Amino acid sequence: MKPGSSKYLKYSITNINDQAINKKVRWKSDNLKVAKVSSKGKVVAVNAGVCKITCKAGISNKRIRVVVIPKKVTGVSVVKTNSGNLQLKWKKQTGVKGYAIYMFDSDLSEFIKVKTVGKNTSAAVIRNLKKGKYRFKIRAYVNAGFKKYYGDFSKIYTIK
């Protein structure tokens, strides 16, 4: 889910004969900073991260994992630090696990990941660059299990 989006969760409870049973259901999110859930099962994504939503009916309960992907990285600036090095800065996001920085490779005609930094960082130094024109873009990510979920790329930033 993207922050600000919503979805309804559906449930059904049946007996041993596969007949529907009407039971009062309670919904609960284990992290309201990531996603909220209404009494009718409407999940609203709040911020990047991972949480569990529990549906409880009588003695039965089920959990699902909700992943809220990061927002598009904004506020990016490129600063030359010294010969062959430059620093990228961006606006820090809450709930993310880190940021991936990509640089355009003209030989491959595509962007390649050149650096990954943690959640407490809002800048990265790219070293050992030769004279020329460089293009960068950044995206944030969250981890859910062994998988990374990426948000949208920032716009492309160019520096000579």
N, C-alpha and C positions, 0 to 999 in steps of 0.2 A: 504494500500500500504506500501511497505517497502522503506526506503530511497534509492534513486538511481534507483528505478523502474519507469516504465512509462506505460501509457495506453491512448488510444485514446477515446475521448468522441464522441458519434454520436448524431446527431440531425436531425429532420425532421419537416418541417413546412407545414401544409396543410390548404386548404381553407374549407369553410363550406360544400363543396361537397366531402371532403376528397381527394382532388387532391393536389399533391406536388407543393409547391411554392418555387421558387429559390430566396432566399433573402441573402444579405450579412450578415454574422454573425460575432459578436465580442465576444471574450472570455476574461475573466478577473479573476484573483485570488485575494482574499482579504488579503492574507498573503504570500508574495513571499518567506519568510523564511521557510515556510512549503511546499508549492507546487507552481510550475510555470506552466503556460499553454501557448501553442503556438497559433498562429492565425488559425491553422488547428485543434485545439482541443486536442493536445497532452499534457497530464498532466504528469509532472515529479515531483516525490516526492523528497524533498530536506532534510528536517529534521523532527523529531518527532513533532506532533501537529495536530491541526484541522484547516481547512480553508474552505471557500466557493468558488466554481468556478461558475461564472455567464456566461450564454450564452445569448447574446442579439441580436435580429433580429427585426429591425424596432421598434415598440412600445412594442413588446413582449419580455419577458426575463424569464429565468428559472435558478434556483440555485440548486446546489447539494453540499453536504458536503463531503469533502475528509478527511479521517483519515490516517495519516502517523504514523505507529507504531514505537516505539523506536528500536534502534539497540540493539544488544546483549551487555549485560553489560560486560565490560572488566576491566583489571587492578585491579582485586580483590586481596586483601591480608588479612590475618587473623593474629591478634596480641593479645596475652594474655595480659590483663591489670592487673588483680590481681586474687586472689583465687576465682574461680567460675564465673569470668567474662571474656569476650573476645570482641574485637572490630574488625568488618569487615570494610574494606575500599575499595572503587572502584573509577573508573574514572567517573567523572560527565558528564552527557549528557545535551545538550541544547534541549529545547522544551518539556521535559517530565514534568509530574505532580508529579511524585514520584517514589519510589522504593519499591518493596516487597521482603522481606527476608524469605527464606524457610529453615527449618532444617529437616533432616531425622529423622523420628520417627520409631525406630526399632520395637516397639510394633505393629504399624499399617503397617509397611513395606512400607512407603511412605513419601514423603516430605510434611510437613505442613507449612503454613504461620505462622511465629512467630512475625513478625514485619513489619510495613509499615512506611516509612519516606517520608518527602516532597522533593520537587524538589531542594531545596537549600542545601540539605545534601548529602554528599558523604561518610558517615560513620554511623555505628550503633553499639551500645553496646548491647550484649546479656548477660543477667545477670542470676545468680543463677544456674549455671551449676554444675553438679556433676562430679567426676572423670570419664573419659571415652573417647570414640572416637566420634567426632561430624562431620557431613557433612552438608555443607551449599551451597545454590545457590541463585542467585539474578536475578531479572528481573525488568525492568523499565516499566512504563505505562503512557498512556495519557487518559484523560477523554473526551468523546463526549456525551453530554447529561448526562444521568444517567448511562452510560455504561463505563467500563474501558477496554481499549485495551492494551494488554500486548505485549512487545517485547519478543525475545528469551531469555531463561535462560542463565546465565553465565555458565562456566564450574563448576563442583562440586569441592569444596574446603574442605579438611579434616584437622582436628586438633585433637590432643590427649591431 
